[in-house]
Amino acid sequence: MAIIQSAKCKSQNDNVKCKIEKIKKITMQKILITGGAGFIGSNFVHFWVKKHPQDKIVVLDALTYAGDTDNIKGVLKKIEFVKGDICNRKLVNDLLKNIDIVVHFAAESHNTRAEKHPEIFYKTNVKGTRTLLEAATKTKLSKFIHISSDEIYGSIKNGFFKENDADRRFRYLKSDYPKSKAQADKLAREYAKKGVPVIVVRPTNNFGPRQHPEKALPRYITNVFLGKKMPVWGRGLQVRDWLYVEDCCRAIELLIKKGKIGQAYNIAANNKPEIRNRDVAEILCQAMKIDPKDWIEFVPDPRPQHDFRYGLSAQKIKRLGWRPSKDIKKLFAQTVAWYRQNPAWWKKLKAEAEKIYNK
């Protein structure tokens, strides 16, 4: 909020007496959020509308299987929604003309789907990102926030990847999802050198409300609600870093305010102790007050080259003042409660989500 001064004059005569008063002026920004009807995107829309009601939000979403206006129905009257593809050059050029900030979430993001239709991932994640970045070269944006992924680093046995490790890791990537995201990540940084005010954000595994039931955590939860066991792959020893979606939104907000243009930032909860997939299932059982022995089923891992452990250093963003929530069990329980309270939301998605695992 900026403070400005204005003069109020009581007379037009030579003996004009003016008094100076302070007027609070709220600066309104216009923000384009791509993929704003998806999981993290919709949570960010809700977060931003609540925290920054003066801003104008435009959501661009193609409404694929992963996007639904139900995700933002509570705020639809407060935003502008545009159904469209980020690969549509004319649409993107028109939308960016009067935008101050772009927050680019739109992406294909599920490894199992990438195995069957890799071309869609390169079209959306690479071509779509390039279309947005190219349009941004013709505007006067203040920030272009590109949402990348922890998967662009691949697996690490011990320790944590730092932001400058990204490019050397490309040859180790095993799936078309991280490969496409890594290419988009690099594109964004290249356009920063062309003058686009890019900041790259690399979050770890987000969880929370409105996550599609194709993903592990909501898949486990919704299976139990349907009387089915949680299918934990292999021995469930794979390690992931679990980041609550609102914590991710807070980090993005901070980077819009304080992030350095041209830089990349990891966003990680750095769970202590680290959480294996079997631990996720057990914590969820605890939240639902059910016996893990009765509700967890270890099944063959369908991905022979499944990444074992992801680990990111979050020291860079922590130096800006960001901190993740610490009570992971409480956040898992809150997530369980959301799915319990919103059966109509996930039941319409569940059958199709399960089909992708049937080969």
Order of alpha helices (4+ residues) and beta strands (2+ residues): beta-beta-beta-alpha-beta-beta-alpha-beta-alpha-alpha-alpha-beta-alpha-beta-beta-alpha-beta-beta-beta-alpha-beta-beta-alpha-alpha-beta-alpha-alpha-alpha
